[in-house]
Each structure stands twice: as C-alpha cells, then as structure tokens.
C-alpha cells in the first residue's frame, strides 16, 4: 500500500555536525603541517650539522694540524741555525733547509684549505702576517747566519740573534700563536654547532615521534567522539525502539552522516508507526467485518436450512396437491384448465431444482470443503456412475487419459465432472456424443480438458457462460437452471485453479488431444494443483 511521502530530516547546518571526513581532514591537515615543519627542521638541521662536521673534520682540524707542523718547522729552523752558527756542522744546515721546506709545504697546505675555511679573510690575514714574520726572520737572521763564513759565523749568530734574531722570532711566535688561537676558536665554534645540530636533530625526531603519538591519540579521540559514541547512542535508541518503545525518537548530533542517517531512520520510524496505526485500525475494522461476515454466514446457513426445508416443503405440497387435483377432477376440467395445472406443476418442480442448485452453489468452500490428495479418476467414476442413465440413453462414449493425483475435494470434483460431462451429453449434435477427459502438465499445475463433438459455443459467449443464471438456449430446447458452469467455475477457483473454454480446432482436423473427438464441439480446460509432494 502506497503511503505518504517520507518526511525528510532537518538539514545539517551547525558546526557541531561536521562530516566525519572533515573531522579527519582537519586532523590530518594539522598532522601533515606539523610533520612538514618537523621535516623542514630535520632537513635544515641535518644540512647545518653536515656543514659544521665538514668544516670541522675537513678544514679546521687539518688546518690545525698544518699549523702544528708549521710551528714545529719554525722551531727546528731556529734551533738548527743557532747550532750551525755555534758549531759549523753541516748537518744542522740540512735540518734548517728541511725545516724551511716543511714550512713551505705547511703554508701551501693552509693556502689550499683557506677557500673552505670559516672566517677565511681573518685567517688569511693572520697567515699572511705569519708568512711575513717568518720571511723577515730568515732574511734578517737565518739566511745571514747560513751564508756567513767560518770566521764570523759564531759571532754573527750570537750578535744578530741578540740584536734582531730574537725579536724577529718572537714576532713569528706571536703570529703563530694568533693563528693557532683563531683555529682553536673556530674548532670550538664548529664543535658547538655540531653538538647543537645533533641536539636539534634529536629534538626534531623526538618531536616527530610525539606528533605521531599525538596524532594517534587525536584520531582515537575523533573516532571515539565522532563515531563510536554516536553509534553507541544511536544503537541504544534503535534498541529501545526494537524493544517496543516506538515513540522513542532517534537522534544523534554528530557527525553529519550519522545525524542525517538518524534523521532518515527516525522519519522511517514515524512512517512505520503511522502505517502500523493505520494497519491496526484497518485490522480492527477487518475483525469487525469478519465478525459481521461470520454473523452473515450464520444467517446464510439458516437461510439455506429454511430454503432446503421450509421453502421446498410448500413447493412439494403445491405440486402434489395440484397433481391430485388433476387426477381426481381431471374429467371435469377442460383442456385449458389441465394445461394450467401442468404449468403450475412444472413451475413448482423448476423452483425446487433452482433452489437445490443455489444451495449447491452456496455450499462450495463452506460445508465439507477440505482439500486432500486424491486420484482424479475416483470423482470422475462417481460422476459417470451418476450420469449412467443419461449416457446410455444418448448412446454417448466417454474416454479418458491416465489421470494423476491432485489436491482436491471428492464431492466437489464429482460435481465438476458431472456438470461438464452432463453438458457434453445434453448439448449434443446429430452424431452420437463422444466425450474425452484429457490431462497434461502445465508448469506447476495439471491442466485438464473435457472435449466433445456437440453443438459448440460461439467465441463471443466464452465469458458469459460462466455467469450464474446465464443461458444460451431456451428452456423449450434444453432444460436446466443456468447455474452449472458458474458452479464449475466456483469449484475450480476454490481449488486454486482457473477454467476457460477453448474453441480452437486442430489445423489438420485430427483430435486436439490424444483420443479426443474431431469436429468443432466444445473443449473446457481447467487447472488443478498436484496432490503429491514430489510434484
């Protein structure tokens, strides 16, 4: 039954009803932003730390080593030249020259490191100062002692050292100390940057781990707040409705999807409740009508009893006494009076027959109408036995197929076959009546047929013949009340089937079914349900 359109839930508008996807989008965006910042910090820190490490390991530490070598070379030069001046031993002069070469090599190595040196301008200035001081010392003292002859070598070494050598060497030592101190500061700065870089890296990695933990906690809270709790709330509401509290409203506030779902489910609940109430009201009315129908059926049963006894008894008396009147006083009556008496007796008998047929029609499905599995051949044999005198009088031949078991009522099916075979014998042509009862399987049912070679039925009357009191011929030609086929239709429909007339003829003039007579005639078809479970 179509109901009114389902009421729609109110639209989702307030911010407390964010869609679940937006909850996760906001949280995911925050986590992604935090990860981006942390990743940028990690990348920057790794770059700075790598740079500090490279400066420390690849530049500052090698430069400090070269300064140490330079200091040793300068010290060896000072000691060797003074020893050579005092002794004149050439071995000291070789040491002096080797130390000078070592100094040059160290200075060249420092020059190579300057391009990557932090604060390279200041370092270069200090290195230039050292180089100038060293050159001045060798020019004013070392080389002069090395070039002097044996007579003046000792005096020159002592006098020049006292006058300029010591001063020049102290300048060299001062420049060397300044350069060494600068490199020490650079080493300390690079070491601090390296340590700070590692600390920052550890802090950034710890921050990323914390972000992961917080993200997990946040998503868990979102799931709990926006999914689990509303689902549990909606489940409780639905459970309350399922337990019979149909007035319990279904409503959750978040997320938007569940809010909308609860609105639709609540609208469905309201509609079902409304339909249930209408159904209950209709059921109450139906029960009232059923009670009224039961009372009406009881009255109909009473009417049937009255019709079968109280109405037929006066008719029998009318017919009997009218016949007695004709027997006793017939010699005193003229032909017209006797004709009137015959009309009265015939009318009373036809009224009795009509009442009897109406009672049979009203009893279908009410009295003794249980359906049980039975062989169709049994009610057919009963019907043929009841029609034996008519069949013999008309010289009719009745044949049949092997009949199956159906779900039916023996009395009513006997009446069905009796009416159909009786009609085939009654509405015969000039030929001797030939009737065939056939059967075939039609899907889930058995399709029966009753074919004859009688006068046939025009197609335009194929529906009319099943209406009660409908006759195609006058009483002068064929007797009857016009209830027989209507009774057949009611019996078949009570058995769950349908009945119709088939006036089609085979193209080749052969029987329409095995054993069926040829010619126009009439074929009635009807269906019955199988009576075996395996069918």
LINQUIFEN-V467104 format. One record per residue. RES is the residue in one small letter. SS is DSSP state (@ for helix, = for strand, . for the rest). D_FIRST is the distance of its C-alpha to the first C-alpha in whole Angstrom. Layout:
# LINQUIFEN-V467104
RES | SS | D_FIRST
RES | SS | D_FIRST
This chain:
# LINQUIFEN-V467104
x | . | 0
x | . | 4
x | . | 6
x | . | 10
x | . | 12
x | . | 14
x | . | 17
x | . | 20
x | . | 23
x | . | 26
x | . | 28
x | . | 31
x | . | 35
x | . | 37
x | @ | 40
x | @ | 39
x | @ | 36
x | . | 37
x | . | 36
x | @ | 37
x | @ | 38
x | @ | 40
x | @ | 42
x | @ | 43
x | @ | 44
x | @ | 46
x | @ | 48
x | @ | 48
x | @ | 50
x | @ | 52
x | @ | 53
x | @ | 54
x | @ | 56
x | @ | 58
x | @ | 59
x | @ | 60
x | @ | 62
x | @ | 63
x | @ | 64
x | @ | 66
x | @ | 68
x | @ | 68
x | @ | 69
x | @ | 72
x | @ | 73
x | @ | 74
x | @ | 75
x | @ | 78
x | @ | 79
x | @ | 79
x | @ | 81
x | @ | 83
x | @ | 84
x | @ | 85
x | @ | 87
x | @ | 89
x | @ | 89
x | @ | 90
x | @ | 92
x | @ | 93
x | @ | 94
x | @ | 96
x | @ | 98
x | @ | 99
x | @ | 100
x | @ | 102
x | @ | 104
x | @ | 105
x | @ | 106
x | @ | 108
x | @ | 109
x | @ | 111
x | @ | 112
x | @ | 114
x | @ | 115
x | @ | 117
x | @ | 118
x | @ | 120
x | @ | 121
x | @ | 122
x | @ | 124
x | @ | 126
x | @ | 127
x | @ | 128
x | @ | 130
x | @ | 132
x | @ | 133
x | . | 132
x | . | 130
x | @ | 129
x | @ | 126
x | @ | 125
x | @ | 125
x | @ | 122
x | @ | 120
x | @ | 120
x | @ | 119
x | @ | 116
x | @ | 115
x | @ | 115
x | @ | 113
x | @ | 111
x | @ | 110
x | @ | 110
x | @ | 107
x | @ | 105
x | @ | 106
x | @ | 104
x | @ | 101
x | @ | 101
x | @ | 101
x | @ | 98
x | @ | 96
x | @ | 96
x | . | 93
x | . | 91
x | . | 92
x | . | 91
x | . | 93
x | @ | 95
x | @ | 97
x | @ | 98
x | @ | 99
x | @ | 101
x | @ | 103
x | @ | 104
x | @ | 104
x | @ | 107
x | @ | 109
x | @ | 109
x | @ | 110
x | @ | 113
x | @ | 114
x | @ | 114
x | @ | 116
x | @ | 118
x | @ | 119
x | @ | 120
x | @ | 122
x | @ | 124
x | @ | 125
x | @ | 123
x | @ | 124
x | @ | 128
x | @ | 129
x | @ | 128
x | @ | 130
x | . | 133
x | . | 136
x | @ | 137
x | @ | 140
x | @ | 138
x | @ | 134
x | @ | 135
x | @ | 136
x | @ | 133
x | @ | 130
x | @ | 131
x | @ | 132
x | @ | 129
x | @ | 127
x | @ | 129
x | @ | 129
x | @ | 125
x | @ | 124
x | @ | 123
x | @ | 121
x | @ | 119
x | @ | 118
x | @ | 117
x | @ | 115
x | @ | 113
x | @ | 112
x | @ | 111
x | @ | 109
x | @ | 108
x | @ | 107
x | @ | 105
x | @ | 103
x | @ | 102
x | @ | 101
x | @ | 99
x | @ | 97
x | @ | 97
x | @ | 95
x | @ | 93
x | @ | 92
x | @ | 91
x | @ | 89
x | @ | 87
x | @ | 87
x | @ | 85
x | @ | 83
x | @ | 82
x | @ | 81
x | @ | 79
x | @ | 77
x | @ | 77
x | @ | 76
x | @ | 73
x | @ | 72
x | @ | 71
x | @ | 70
x | @ | 67
x | @ | 66
x | @ | 66
x | @ | 64
x | @ | 62
x | @ | 61
x | @ | 60
x | @ | 58
x | @ | 56
x | @ | 56
x | @ | 55
x | @ | 52
x | @ | 51
x | @ | 51
x | @ | 49
x | @ | 46
x | @ | 46
x | @ | 46
x | @ | 43
x | @ | 41
x | @ | 41
x | @ | 41
x | @ | 38
x | @ | 36
x | @ | 37
x | @ | 37
x | @ | 34
x | @ | 32
x | @ | 34
x | @ | 33
x | @ | 29
x | @ | 29
x | @ | 30
x | @ | 28
x | @ | 25
x | @ | 27
x | @ | 27
x | @ | 23
x | @ | 23
x | . | 26
x | . | 24
x | . | 24
x | . | 21
x | . | 23
x | . | 25
x | . | 25
x | . | 25
x | . | 28
x | . | 31
x | . | 33
x | . | 34
x | . | 34
x | @ | 32
x | @ | 30
x | @ | 29
x | @ | 29
x | @ | 26
x | @ | 25
x | @ | 25
x | @ | 23
x | @ | 20
x | @ | 20
x | @ | 20
x | @ | 18
x | @ | 15
x | @ | 17
x | @ | 16
x | @ | 13
x | @ | 12
x | @ | 15
x | @ | 13
x | @ | 9
x | @ | 12
x | @ | 14
x | @ | 11
x | @ | 10
x | @ | 14
x | @ | 15
x | @ | 12
x | @ | 14
x | @ | 17
x | @ | 17
x | @ | 16
x | @ | 19
x | @ | 21
x | @ | 20
x | @ | 21
x | @ | 24
x | @ | 25
x | @ | 24
x | @ | 27
x | @ | 29
x | @ | 28
x | @ | 29
x | @ | 32
x | @ | 33
x | @ | 33
x | @ | 35
x | @ | 37
x | @ | 37
x | @ | 38
x | @ | 41
x | @ | 42
x | @ | 42
x | @ | 43
x | @ | 46
x | @ | 47
x | @ | 46
x | @ | 48
x | @ | 51
x | @ | 52
x | @ | 51
x | @ | 53
x | @ | 56
x | @ | 56
x | @ | 56
x | @ | 59
x | @ | 61
x | @ | 61
x | @ | 62
x | @ | 65
x | @ | 65
x | @ | 66
x | @ | 68
x | @ | 70
x | @ | 71
x | @ | 70
x | @ | 74
x | @ | 74
x | . | 71
x | . | 71
x | @ | 68
x | @ | 66
x | @ | 65
x | @ | 65
x | @ | 62
x | @ | 60
x | @ | 61
x | @ | 59
x | @ | 56
x | @ | 56
x | @ | 56
x | @ | 54
x | @ | 51
x | @ | 51
x | @ | 51
x | @ | 48
x | @ | 46
x | @ | 46
x | @ | 45
x | @ | 42
x | @ | 41
x | @ | 42
x | @ | 39
x | @ | 37
x | @ | 37
x | @ | 37
x | @ | 33
x | @ | 32
x | @ | 33
x | . | 31
x | . | 29
x | . | 30
x | . | 34
x | . | 35
x | . | 32
x | . | 32
x | . | 32
x | = | 34
x | = | 36
x | = | 39
x | = | 41
x | @ | 40
x | @ | 44
x | @ | 44
x | @ | 42
x | @ | 43
x | @ | 47
x | @ | 46
x | @ | 45
x | @ | 48
x | @ | 50
x | @ | 49
x | . | 49
x | @ | 53
x | @ | 55
x | @ | 53
x | @ | 53
x | @ | 57
x | @ | 57
x | @ | 56
x | . | 57
x | . | 54
x | = | 53
x | = | 50
x | = | 49
x | = | 47
x | . | 46
x | . | 45
x | . | 42
x | . | 40
x | = | 38
x | = | 35
x | = | 32
x | = | 33
x | . | 35
x | @ | 38
x | @ | 39
x | @ | 36
x | @ | 37
x | @ | 40
x | @ | 39
x | @ | 37
x | @ | 40
x | @ | 42
x | @ | 41
x | @ | 40
x | @ | 44
x | @ | 45
x | @ | 44
x | @ | 45
x | @ | 49
x | @ | 48
x | . | 47
x | . | 50
x | . | 52
x | . | 56
x | . | 56
x | . | 56
x | . | 52
x | = | 51
x | = | 48
x | = | 46
x | = | 43
x | = | 42
x | = | 39
x | = | 38
x | = | 35
x | = | 32
x | . | 30
x | . | 29
x | = | 30
x | = | 33
x | = | 34
x | = | 36
x | = | 38
x | = | 41
x | = | 43
x | = | 46
x | . | 49
x | . | 48
x | . | 48
x | . | 44
x | . | 41
x | . | 41
x | @ | 38
x | @ | 36
x | @ | 36
x | . | 34
x | . | 31
x | @ | 33
x | @ | 35
x | @ | 32
x | . | 31
x | . | 33
x | . | 36
x | . | 37
x | . | 40
x | . | 42
x | . | 45
x | . | 47
x | . | 48
x | . | 52
x | . | 51
x | . | 49
x | . | 48
x | . | 45
x | . | 42
x | . | 39
x | . | 37
x | @ | 38
x | @ | 35
x | @ | 32
x | @ | 33
x | @ | 33
x | @ | 30
x | @ | 28
x | @ | 30
x | @ | 29
x | @ | 26
x | @ | 26
x | . | 28
x | . | 25
x | . | 26
x | . | 27
x | = | 30
x | = | 31
x | = | 35
x | = | 37
x | . | 40
x | . | 40
x | . | 44
x | . | 46
x | . | 47
x | . | 51
x | . | 51
x | . | 50
x | . | 48
x | . | 45
x | . | 44
x | . | 47
x | . | 49
x | . | 47
x | . | 50
x | . | 50
x | . | 50
x | . | 47
x | . | 46
x | = | 42
x | = | 40
x | = | 37
x | = | 35
x | = | 32
x | = | 30
x | = | 31
x | = | 30
x | = | 32
x | . | 34
x | . | 36
x | . | 34
x | . | 36
x | . | 34
